[in-house]
Amino acid sequence: MKTGIIIPCYNEEKRLNVEAFVEFIKSHNQYHLCFVNDGSKDNTIKVLEDIQEKASGGVSIVDVKKNAGKAAAVRSGARYLYNRQDIDYIGFIDADLSTDFNNFKKLVETLRKDDNLSFVYGSRGKGEGQIERNVFRNLFSKIIKTIVFLILGLPIEDTQCGAKVFKRDIIPVAYNKAFLTRWLFDVEIFIRLKKHFGSQDVMNHIYEQPLERWVHVEDSKLGMKDALQIPYKLVSIWFSYSIIQTFSMVVETNEVITLDDLNISYLSDAKQPLAA
């Protein structure tokens, strides 16, 4: 069975390393790349089509016509891959490859080896790896990390690392419901898994793995205005999940995630029908 990697893209025309993606998928037939074009206004879709053509298989494109944010983009990719019968593990990385393929493959290897695990996620704050990040982002990250810890109540070092991989059967738990925020969906995923497994048992099913290398690439899509709203958004997430309890996490593992998003087209190498 294959591992599907979701790569959300918004105005990534100049940052996508075409050669790196093509070389990886040509040399790793047990992987499948799923690019999600999140309503880009530049020529991102053309670059993605170029990657798909050069790769000669192993690449799908989910083209979302209107920008909806990283949360919706990753969710669209997860739901697409879940409806493919050849995908057993589903994860995501950032389009700038701040987490490289070697590190991602190690996350997959950890997940494959342990039957008790359902979810493995990278951590930029553990270990002795090469982690490059500017001073301001490092300070801001520590503040947000403290707030997230108070919300989750779990010993998690880094919820926001853009490298995560799931076993197929846990995808409905993590992605069946739309996310409340455009960028902080990672926190919502941890809350959903905590509700699903229970606060006493959840850490037995998820694993935080130190990255050997992670490099922040400039030209982030998260602007200063968005960054300043993060504390408020986190409080909103806590209120929605803990107080209002809008979302019910009782989801059967065999539940089918349907592709009911509006205005999305799929450019796939697969010759199999998709769920309606």
Secondary structure as UniProt FT lines:
FT   STRAND          2..9
FT   TURN            13..15
FT   HELIX           18..27
FT   TURN            29..30
FT   STRAND          31..38
FT   HELIX           44..55
FT   STRAND          59..64
FT   HELIX           70..82
FT   TURN            85..86
FT   STRAND          87..92
FT   TURN            95..96
FT   HELIX           101..113
FT   TURN            115..116
FT   STRAND          119..123
FT   TURN            127..128
FT   STRAND          130..132
FT   HELIX           135..152
FT   STRAND          164..167
FT   HELIX           168..170
FT   HELIX           171..175
FT   HELIX           185..197
FT   TURN            199..201
FT   HELIX           202..204
FT   STRAND          206..210
FT   STRAND          213..215
FT   HELIX           224..238
FT   HELIX           239..244
FT   TURN            253..254
FT   STRAND          264..267
//
